[in-house]
Amino acid sequence: MAGKISYQIVRPDRLMHEGEANSLVLIAHSGELGVLPGHAREVCALGDGVVRINHDPDEEGATQQRIVVSGGYAEITGDNVIVLADHARDINDIYPDDVERTKAEAQVELDKLPKGDSRRAYFDSKIAWCDLLLAENDKWGKQ
């Protein structure tokens, strides 16, 4: 099955990335899901982790792009994949000091709110996203 997969990585505010790949590895709630050209049609819920996009060498010789995602869905239609992520960031665009600062600011705001306040969910989610970015950066960053 020679060929390529067209893909799009979309987050709520914009189309983050699109192109052609040899294969993708999605992070689903049930584990990793490998996608090759000609994959059966499928829709899956995304978990928290790294989507790996395997492609021919780019200008710098890299053959894999990594995108940290949290939540959302992926639609696979044979030779096309659309990832609709709740949150997404390229692993190379994670700056730990900025993430730590954002996390600390969110914690301060969370601590101001009384227990049972529905606005706490926003800050809980923001802190969890920061934790995920830091963990994945430690695991995958700058390789």
C-alpha positions in Angstrom: 0.0 0.0 0.0 2.3 2.8 -1.2 0.8 6.2 -0.9 0.3 9.1 1.4 -2.3 10.2 3.9 -3.6 13.8 3.8 -4.2 15.1 7.2 -5.4 18.2 9.1 -4.8 19.1 12.7 -7.5 21.5 13.8 -8.0 23.2 17.1 -10.9 25.5 18.1 -9.2 28.7 17.1 -7.5 27.6 13.8 -6.3 25.1 11.4 -3.0 24.2 13.1 -1.3 22.1 10.5 -2.0 20.2 7.3 0.0 18.1 4.9 0.8 14.6 3.7 2.2 11.8 5.8 3.4 8.3 5.4 1.5 7.3 8.6 0.1 8.8 11.7 -0.2 7.5 15.3 -3.2 8.9 17.1 -3.7 8.9 20.8 -7.1 7.6 21.5 -8.8 6.9 24.8 -8.3 3.2 24.2 -4.6 3.6 23.4 -2.5 4.3 20.3 -4.1 4.0 16.9 -1.8 3.6 13.9 -3.1 4.9 10.6 -1.7 3.9 7.2 -2.9 4.8 3.7 -6.1 2.9 2.9 -7.2 2.7 6.6 -10.8 1.7 7.2 -13.3 4.5 7.9 -13.4 5.3 11.6 -14.1 8.0 14.1 -12.4 7.9 17.4 -12.3 10.0 20.6 -8.9 11.4 21.3 -7.2 11.1 24.7 -4.3 13.1 26.1 -0.9 12.6 24.6 1.1 13.0 21.5 0.0 12.5 17.9 3.0 11.4 15.8 3.0 12.3 12.1 5.6 10.3 10.1 6.6 11.9 6.8 9.5 12.0 4.4 12.5 13.9 5.6 12.0 17.7 5.7 14.6 20.4 5.1 16.2 19.6 8.5 16.1 15.9 8.0 13.3 15.3 10.5 10.9 12.4 9.7 8.4 12.9 12.5 6.3 15.8 13.8 4.8 15.5 17.2 1.6 17.4 18.3 0.4 17.3 21.9 -3.4 16.9 22.0 -6.0 16.8 24.8 -9.4 15.6 23.9 -11.4 15.9 20.7 -12.0 13.5 17.8 -10.3 12.1 14.8 -12.1 11.1 11.6 -10.3 8.7 9.3 -11.6 8.2 5.8 -9.2 5.9 3.9 -6.4 8.3 2.9 -7.6 11.3 4.9 -7.4 12.1 8.6 -8.9 15.1 10.3 -8.0 15.6 13.9 -10.4 18.0 15.8 -8.5 18.6 19.0 -9.9 20.5 22.1 -6.2 21.5 22.7 -3.2 21.1 20.5 0.4 22.3 20.4 3.5 21.4 18.5 6.0 19.8 20.8 8.6 22.2 19.5 6.5 25.2 20.6 6.5 24.3 24.3 8.4 26.7 26.5 8.5 25.2 30.0 9.1 28.5 31.8 6.0 30.0 30.1 3.9 26.9 30.8 5.0 26.9 34.5 4.0 30.6 34.7 0.6 30.0 33.1 0.0 27.1 35.5 1.0 29.2 38.5 -1.3 32.0 37.4 -4.2 29.6 36.9 -3.6 28.1 40.4 -3.8 31.6 42.0 -7.1 32.2 40.2 -8.4 28.8 41.2 -7.5 29.4 44.8 -9.6 32.6 44.8 -12.8 30.7 43.9 -14.9 29.0 46.6 -15.5 25.3 46.4 -18.5 24.5 44.3 -18.0 27.5 42.0 -18.5 26.3 38.4 -15.7 28.6 37.2 -13.2 26.3 38.9 -13.6 23.8 36.0 -11.9 26.2 33.6 -8.9 26.6 35.8 -8.7 22.9 36.6 -8.7 22.2 32.9 -6.0 24.8 32.3 -3.8 23.4 35.0 -4.3 19.8 33.6 -3.3 21.1 30.1 -0.2 22.7 31.5 0.7 19.5 33.3 0.3 17.5 30.1 2.5 20.0 28.1 5.2 19.7 30.7 5.1 15.9 30.9 5.1 15.4 27.1 7.9 18.0 26.7 10.0 16.1 29.2 9.3 12.9 27.3 9.5 14.0 23.6 10.8 17.6 23.5 13.7 18.7 21.3 14.6 15.2 20.1 
